[in-house]
Amino acid sequence: MFLFRLILLVSLLSACSLGGDIPQDHYYRLPEISLEKLAAPRFDTLLVKPVRASGLYHERAMLYTDKQRPLELHRYNYNFWAEPPASLLQNALYQGMLSSGIAGQVIRQLPRQASHKTDTSILDSRIIHFERQIDGSEVIIQLALEITLHRADDSTLLLSKTYRASEKLQTTAIYPSVEAFGGALERILEKMIEDLQSR
């Protein structure tokens, strides 16, 4: 066993010294979300809570599925999100709500001495899908978020809905997919703002 490990180590060192390519890690972040004041203020204060995630969505590796086996998730080896998806999406939701004008104040956590007179609403969300589906030379971006909005004082439910967005790309390159994730999230937020305005 020791001899086998020694041979393996020598082989790896030889490959490196002969100029073998070492795979490089790549890290991606979502593009900044800006909804350009789509709405009139509807809430005094809006709290964007951390996005809930489970399983592989806690990790930073990018995920993909094969169209032939869509229920099986895979992790890329050298392509990662700069932060776990839940953190990226909370920041994007915050940016979107802030830029939309839907609330007078958008926050990520309640102040320690929060005033009970302030009309605060809480946006809670959970990741359902956040991955690429590979279909030969095409890629389909899939994003789905379960979103609820309720009042902090009496838990009155203002919104409860699953939002989905997808985009088909004619390339398997990662960078266009990252841009497409940003576009998909913008469409979800625009639809959510529309739903809130119509209530």
Backbone bond lengths (Angstrom), bond angles and torsions (degrees), N, CA, C in turn:
res aa  C-N    CA-C-N  psi(-1)  N-CA   C-N-CA  omega(-1)  CA-C   N-CA-C  phi
1 M - - - 1.453 - - 1.535 111.22 -
2 F 1.325 115.31 -43.74 1.461 119.36 178.34 1.522 111.13 -61.16
3 L 1.346 116.37 -41.70 1.460 121.14 -179.95 1.527 110.79 -62.98
4 F 1.348 116.47 -40.35 1.461 120.91 179.25 1.531 110.51 -62.01
5 R 1.356 117.24 -44.98 1.468 121.28 179.65 1.522 111.16 -64.30
6 L 1.311 116.74 -37.47 1.461 120.94 179.09 1.525 110.62 -64.77
7 I 1.332 116.23 -43.89 1.475 121.06 178.82 1.526 110.08 -62.96
8 L 1.346 116.69 -42.06 1.467 120.90 179.43 1.527 111.17 -62.81
9 L 1.325 116.56 -42.81 1.463 120.85 179.36 1.524 111.31 -63.61
10 V 1.332 116.73 -43.64 1.468 121.03 178.53 1.518 110.40 -62.92
11 S 1.330 116.95 -39.30 1.476 120.96 179.46 1.515 110.89 -63.82
12 L 1.346 116.64 -43.29 1.464 120.01 179.63 1.524 111.60 -64.86
13 L 1.334 116.17 -42.91 1.467 119.83 179.01 1.520 111.00 -64.60
14 S 1.314 116.63 -37.01 1.462 120.43 178.70 1.516 110.80 -64.92
15 A 1.350 116.12 -41.90 1.471 120.21 -179.96 1.521 110.40 -61.68
16 C 1.355 116.06 -41.33 1.472 119.85 179.30 1.522 110.91 -65.56
17 S 1.319 116.47 -42.89 1.464 119.84 -176.82 1.519 111.68 -70.29
18 L 1.337 117.46 -22.15 1.470 120.71 178.85 1.522 112.07 -88.76
19 G 1.338 115.57 8.18 1.475 118.65 175.30 1.507 113.43 86.60
20 G 1.329 118.70 21.40 1.458 120.67 176.89 1.523 110.38 -62.50
21 D 1.333 117.34 139.49 1.458 121.51 -178.46 1.529 110.15 -72.17
22 I 1.318 115.78 128.26 1.456 121.52 175.37 1.523 107.19 -96.36
23 P 1.343 118.38 124.70 1.471 120.11 -179.55 1.520 110.87 -57.11
24 Q 1.315 115.62 141.50 1.458 121.86 -177.66 1.525 109.39 -106.68
25 D 1.335 115.98 135.83 1.455 120.18 176.52 1.526 110.03 -74.97
26 H 1.330 115.80 143.33 1.463 122.16 177.42 1.524 108.11 -124.67
27 Y 1.343 116.45 135.40 1.457 122.19 -178.11 1.525 108.81 -120.94
28 Y 1.339 116.67 137.18 1.463 121.36 -175.55 1.523 110.65 -128.69
29 R 1.329 115.06 148.96 1.455 121.63 172.84 1.527 107.79 -124.03
30 L 1.298 117.14 161.61 1.458 121.10 178.19 1.529 109.74 -76.95
31 P 1.337 117.71 148.90 1.467 119.09 174.69 1.525 110.15 -66.02
32 E 1.316 116.64 155.80 1.467 120.81 179.18 1.522 109.69 -63.99
33 I 1.318 114.98 137.95 1.464 121.32 -178.77 1.521 108.85 -97.76
34 S 1.336 117.15 126.27 1.457 121.65 177.53 1.523 109.06 -138.62
35 L 1.329 115.95 118.34 1.462 120.79 -177.98 1.524 112.83 -99.72
36 E 1.317 118.21 1.49 1.469 124.02 171.46 1.528 113.89 52.88
37 K 1.318 115.87 55.80 1.474 122.41 173.92 1.524 112.53 49.14
38 L 1.317 115.75 61.48 1.462 120.62 -179.86 1.518 112.73 -74.72
39 A 1.333 117.69 -22.84 1.458 120.09 -169.43 1.520 112.06 -129.96
40 A 1.348 114.24 155.69 1.455 120.16 169.02 1.526 107.16 -81.45
41 P 1.340 117.92 150.39 1.468 119.62 -178.31 1.531 111.68 -54.84
42 R 1.299 115.13 129.00 1.468 121.51 -179.45 1.529 110.73 -113.92
43 F 1.335 116.92 -23.95 1.455 121.62 -178.19 1.531 109.76 -129.57
44 D 1.327 115.54 148.86 1.465 119.53 173.65 1.530 109.43 -66.89
45 T 1.344 114.65 -55.84 1.463 120.83 -178.29 1.522 108.89 -133.88
46 L 1.319 115.88 135.36 1.458 121.27 177.75 1.525 108.75 -121.45
47 L 1.315 116.12 120.31 1.459 122.22 178.17 1.522 109.30 -96.35
48 V 1.333 116.97 119.07 1.468 122.09 177.02 1.530 107.35 -96.29
49 K 1.312 115.56 103.19 1.463 120.31 -176.57 1.536 110.59 -75.27
50 P 1.345 117.06 160.65 1.475 119.24 173.90 1.522 110.75 -55.89
51 V 1.314 115.45 139.46 1.464 121.22 -179.78 1.530 108.89 -72.87
52 R 1.330 115.94 134.88 1.455 119.88 179.17 1.534 109.29 -84.45
53 A 1.318 114.93 141.49 1.465 121.06 179.83 1.517 108.52 -144.41
54 S 1.310 115.71 156.09 1.461 119.51 177.58 1.525 109.03 -137.01
55 G 1.327 114.81 161.67 1.459 120.64 175.44 1.510 113.85 58.03
56 L 1.316 116.41 -131.31 1.457 122.52 -174.77 1.528 113.14 -67.18
57 Y 1.325 117.31 -17.55 1.464 119.63 -179.92 1.515 112.18 -72.22
58 H 1.332 117.75 -9.32 1.463 120.58 173.80 1.529 111.08 -77.77
59 E 1.325 116.74 -19.21 1.465 120.99 -173.50 1.523 110.85 -93.81
60 R 1.325 116.04 163.69 1.465 120.58 -175.68 1.527 113.42 -90.23
61 A 1.320 117.87 -11.77 1.467 119.76 179.63 1.526 110.13 -65.71
62 M 1.324 116.52 139.32 1.460 120.33 175.40 1.525 108.92 -70.57
63 L 1.330 116.01 146.19 1.462 121.46 -176.06 1.521 110.38 -112.74
64 Y 1.337 114.21 150.37 1.459 118.94 175.72 1.527 109.40 -147.56
65 T 1.334 114.42 161.90 1.455 121.22 174.53 1.523 107.98 -128.75
66 D 1.305 115.59 158.51 1.459 121.83 173.85 1.525 107.44 -98.64
67 K 1.332 117.15 136.76 1.458 119.89 -176.81 1.527 111.97 -57.61
68 Q 1.340 116.73 -32.01 1.457 120.20 -179.46 1.527 112.28 -72.67
69 R 1.352 116.83 -23.55 1.467 121.61 -179.69 1.536 108.49 -134.89
70 P 1.343 117.58 68.54 1.472 120.82 -171.76 1.523 114.71 -68.52
71 L 1.313 118.78 -12.60 1.458 120.69 -178.79 1.525 112.36 -89.74
72 E 1.328 117.12 -4.88 1.461 121.49 -177.40 1.529 110.17 -105.77
73 L 1.331 116.28 118.00 1.462 121.51 179.71 1.525 110.76 -90.08
74 H 1.347 116.12 140.89 1.464 122.42 177.11 1.525 109.10 -124.91
75 R 1.332 116.04 152.67 1.459 121.81 176.07 1.525 109.42 -106.45
76 Y 1.336 116.53 137.72 1.452 119.93 171.37 1.524 109.13 -73.39
77 N 1.325 116.52 147.78 1.458 120.58 -179.46 1.525 113.24 -80.96
78 Y 1.329 117.81 -36.43 1.469 119.52 -171.46 1.528 113.42 -122.92
79 N 1.336 117.33 11.26 1.455 121.23 178.97 1.525 109.02 -121.84
80 F 1.345 115.21 118.43 1.456 121.00 -173.46 1.524 110.28 -130.02
81 W 1.340 115.20 154.32 1.453 120.21 167.25 1.527 108.27 -78.38
82 A 1.319 117.16 149.01 1.464 120.69 -179.99 1.526 111.31 -65.07
83 E 1.330 116.87 -28.67 1.457 123.76 175.75 1.525 107.38 -136.49
84 P 1.327 118.45 164.40 1.469 118.85 174.31 1.521 110.49 -56.86
85 P 1.328 118.80 146.27 1.470 121.22 -177.98 1.528 114.18 -50.78
86 A 1.330 118.14 -37.03 1.460 120.25 -179.56 1.531 111.00 -60.92
87 S 1.325 117.71 -40.70 1.466 121.31 179.11 1.520 111.10 -69.30
88 L 1.336 116.71 -43.27 1.467 120.46 178.17 1.523 111.10 -59.78
89 L 1.332 116.21 -43.63 1.459 119.85 -176.74 1.524 112.11 -72.80
90 Q 1.330 118.47 -35.19 1.463 119.23 176.08 1.530 110.11 -62.37
91 N 1.328 116.64 -43.25 1.457 120.36 178.80 1.522 111.11 -63.33
92 A 1.336 116.51 -41.00 1.464 120.27 179.34 1.532 111.25 -67.13
93 L 1.333 117.69 -40.29 1.467 121.07 176.64 1.528 110.17 -62.55
94 Y 1.317 116.01 -41.86 1.464 120.62 177.82 1.534 110.47 -60.65
95 Q 1.344 116.43 -48.50 1.464 120.50 179.33 1.533 110.95 -58.91
96 G 1.333 115.51 -44.75 1.456 120.23 -178.37 1.518 112.75 -63.56
97 M 1.325 116.96 -46.59 1.463 120.56 -179.60 1.527 110.98 -66.36
98 L 1.334 116.36 -39.14 1.459 120.86 179.63 1.525 111.13 -63.81
99 S 1.324 116.68 -45.32 1.465 120.55 -176.83 1.524 112.61 -76.06
100 S 1.336 117.99 -19.80 1.471 120.62 -176.33 1.518 113.02 -75.07
101 G 1.343 117.22 -25.39 1.457 120.00 -176.81 1.519 113.52 82.22
102 I 1.334 118.06 10.80 1.464 121.90 -176.39 1.523 112.40 -69.10
103 A 1.347 117.31 -21.14 1.470 121.16 -178.85 1.518 110.45 -136.75
104 G 1.339 114.99 150.20 1.457 119.34 176.69 1.510 112.24 -64.94
105 Q 1.337 115.71 -33.07 1.464 121.74 179.88 1.525 108.32 -142.43
106 V 1.325 115.84 133.14 1.468 121.18 176.38 1.525 107.58 -117.34
107 I 1.325 116.29 127.32 1.467 120.98 -175.90 1.526 110.13 -130.99
108 R 1.342 115.03 163.06 1.465 120.67 178.15 1.523 112.00 -104.37
109 Q 1.332 117.53 -17.79 1.453 120.81 175.68 1.522 109.01 -152.21
110 L 1.325 115.80 150.37 1.455 120.29 -179.42 1.521 110.17 -72.06
111 P 1.329 117.61 139.23 1.462 119.30 174.26 1.527 110.21 -60.36
112 R 1.326 117.16 153.80 1.470 120.54 -178.74 1.510 112.04 -61.50
113 Q 1.324 116.29 -36.03 1.461 119.78 178.81 1.529 108.77 -112.69
114 A 1.330 114.83 63.94 1.468 120.00 -178.55 1.525 110.25 -69.34
115 S 1.321 115.20 136.29 1.467 120.00 177.80 1.515 110.00 -76.37
116 H 1.322 117.11 131.32 1.457 121.36 179.85 1.525 111.40 -72.88
117 K 1.344 116.22 -14.27 1.466 119.48 179.96 1.530 111.34 -81.11
118 T 1.312 116.86 -17.10 1.461 120.19 -178.55 1.518 110.33 -74.16
119 D 1.309 115.76 131.75 1.464 121.28 178.10 1.531 108.31 -79.62
120 T 1.328 115.73 95.91 1.457 120.59 -178.37 1.522 110.04 -106.57
121 S 1.326 116.09 132.70 1.460 121.84 173.82 1.520 107.99 -115.17
122 I 1.325 115.01 148.88 1.463 120.80 -173.89 1.523 110.41 -116.85
123 L 1.336 115.54 124.11 1.462 122.03 176.84 1.535 108.34 -98.22
124 D 1.308 115.28 117.21 1.460 122.42 -178.74 1.520 107.68 -116.48
125 S 1.335 118.31 139.44 1.470 119.67 -176.87 1.525 111.00 -146.21
126 R 1.326 114.34 158.73 1.463 121.16 -179.97 1.526 108.99 -140.68
127 I 1.336 116.78 138.50 1.466 121.34 178.25 1.519 109.70 -77.02
128 I 1.317 115.55 128.48 1.471 120.59 173.28 1.528 109.74 -106.32
129 H 1.342 116.53 -46.61 1.474 121.50 175.45 1.525 109.03 -138.11
130 F 1.321 115.67 139.34 1.473 121.42 176.23 1.526 106.10 -158.70
131 E 1.337 115.28 71.26 1.467 119.17 -174.64 1.525 111.44 -154.62
132 R 1.323 114.15 171.30 1.466 122.49 176.52 1.521 107.98 -103.26
133 Q 1.335 116.31 138.71 1.461 120.08 173.02 1.534 107.69 -106.82
134 I 1.331 115.33 123.09 1.458 120.86 -176.83 1.524 109.72 -92.92
135 D 1.326 115.26 128.57 1.461 121.48 177.61 1.528 107.93 -135.31
136 G 1.332 115.85 83.76 1.460 120.35 -177.40 1.514 110.74 64.68
137 S 1.330 116.85 -117.66 1.469 120.92 -180.00 1.526 112.22 -94.11
138 E 1.333 116.96 5.12 1.463 121.37 179.05 1.521 110.42 -109.75
139 V 1.322 114.40 155.97 1.464 121.28 177.71 1.523 108.14 -132.45
140 I 1.311 116.63 137.27 1.461 121.66 174.01 1.522 108.06 -114.50
141 I 1.320 116.04 120.57 1.460 122.05 176.53 1.524 107.62 -80.68
142 Q 1.322 116.45 129.26 1.454 120.85 -179.91 1.521 110.29 -123.80
143 L 1.333 115.38 121.70 1.456 120.98 178.39 1.516 108.03 -133.31
144 A 1.323 116.26 127.87 1.463 121.48 176.91 1.520 108.71 -141.70
145 L 1.331 115.63 130.34 1.464 122.39 179.81 1.521 109.46 -128.71
146 E 1.319 115.76 133.94 1.458 121.78 171.59 1.521 106.66 -91.87
147 I 1.328 116.28 120.58 1.470 120.56 -173.48 1.529 110.37 -123.61
148 T 1.320 115.79 132.76 1.461 121.23 172.13 1.524 108.55 -127.79
149 L 1.317 115.29 148.79 1.452 121.79 178.78 1.520 107.15 -134.81
150 H 1.329 116.82 126.52 1.463 119.80 179.53 1.529 110.37 -143.75
151 R 1.308 115.10 160.86 1.455 120.75 179.18 1.522 109.70 -77.13
152 A 1.330 115.55 142.38 1.462 120.09 -177.72 1.524 111.83 -72.64
153 D 1.361 117.06 -33.13 1.464 118.85 -172.67 1.520 113.80 -77.04
154 D 1.339 117.28 -40.00 1.466 118.45 -176.30 1.529 113.77 -127.52
155 S 1.347 117.00 8.10 1.479 123.00 178.02 1.527 113.27 61.95
156 T 1.327 117.79 20.02 1.466 120.01 175.53 1.519 109.56 -59.51
157 L 1.332 116.44 126.42 1.460 121.31 -178.34 1.527 109.90 -79.02
158 L 1.324 116.53 122.86 1.461 121.76 -179.29 1.519 112.33 -101.81
159 L 1.331 116.28 -26.60 1.468 120.95 -178.03 1.524 109.03 -160.55
160 S 1.308 115.76 138.29 1.466 121.39 173.40 1.527 107.30 -149.81
161 K 1.336 115.71 109.34 1.458 118.85 -173.58 1.526 110.45 -159.67
162 T 1.312 116.31 149.47 1.462 121.83 172.13 1.525 108.44 -98.94
163 Y 1.317 115.70 123.04 1.463 121.84 -179.89 1.522 109.39 -106.06
164 R 1.325 115.53 136.38 1.462 120.91 -178.51 1.528 110.04 -130.41
165 A 1.314 115.40 145.53 1.467 120.91 173.83 1.521 107.99 -149.40
166 S 1.321 115.45 143.76 1.461 120.28 178.49 1.517 108.87 -142.90
167 E 1.311 115.30 160.56 1.473 120.76 178.53 1.512 109.18 -150.14
168 K 1.321 116.03 133.92 1.461 120.75 179.35 1.523 109.62 -95.29
169 L 1.318 116.32 132.01 1.460 122.63 179.25 1.519 109.46 -117.98
170 Q 1.317 116.28 146.92 1.458 121.40 179.69 1.528 111.97 -95.33
171 T 1.321 116.27 22.93 1.453 120.97 179.61 1.524 109.13 -143.12
172 T 1.314 116.17 148.96 1.467 120.42 176.85 1.533 111.55 -96.31
173 A 1.335 118.04 2.50 1.467 121.18 178.03 1.531 109.51 -62.08
174 I 1.314 116.48 143.85 1.464 121.22 -175.14 1.527 112.84 -72.57
175 Y 1.348 117.70 -41.83 1.464 119.70 -172.73 1.539 113.02 -57.85
176 P 1.344 119.41 -45.90 1.474 118.51 176.48 1.525 112.56 -60.51
177 S 1.324 116.83 -30.61 1.459 119.46 177.78 1.521 111.44 -66.79
178 V 1.340 116.41 -40.01 1.462 120.46 178.16 1.528 110.01 -61.93
179 E 1.321 117.06 -43.37 1.467 120.95 176.49 1.521 110.77 -61.06
180 A 1.338 116.04 -39.36 1.467 120.77 -179.50 1.527 111.59 -67.59
181 F 1.330 117.64 -34.56 1.464 120.17 175.22 1.528 109.83 -59.98
182 G 1.344 116.75 -42.49 1.458 120.43 178.19 1.522 111.36 -62.00
183 G 1.328 117.00 -43.11 1.458 120.90 178.56 1.522 111.77 -64.18
184 A 1.326 116.77 -40.52 1.467 120.82 178.98 1.521 110.76 -63.24
185 L 1.328 116.68 -40.85 1.457 120.20 179.81 1.530 110.92 -67.47
186 E 1.318 117.51 -38.82 1.467 120.15 176.58 1.519 110.91 -60.08
187 R 1.339 117.61 -41.94 1.468 120.61 179.77 1.528 110.79 -64.62
188 I 1.330 116.50 -39.16 1.466 120.01 177.71 1.530 110.55 -62.73
189 L 1.336 116.90 -44.45 1.458 120.27 -178.72 1.524 111.53 -67.48
190 E 1.324 116.98 -38.72 1.466 120.11 177.49 1.524 110.76 -61.56
191 K 1.328 116.82 -41.64 1.460 120.75 178.81 1.525 110.62 -67.16
192 M 1.330 117.79 -38.96 1.454 120.92 178.79 1.528 110.85 -64.96
193 I 1.342 117.18 -42.97 1.467 121.21 177.43 1.524 109.80 -60.53
194 E 1.322 116.16 -42.73 1.468 121.09 178.26 1.540 110.49 -59.43
195 D 1.327 116.56 -43.82 1.468 120.53 179.16 1.518 111.17 -64.03
196 L 1.330 117.40 -40.93 1.461 120.80 -179.66 1.528 111.34 -67.36
197 Q 1.323 116.70 -37.53 1.461 120.59 -179.82 1.530 111.96 -68.34
198 S 1.317 116.97 -29.57 1.460 120.91 -176.58 1.523 112.62 -83.73
199 R 1.328 117.85 -5.54 1.481 120.72 -179.39 1.521 111.22 -88.42
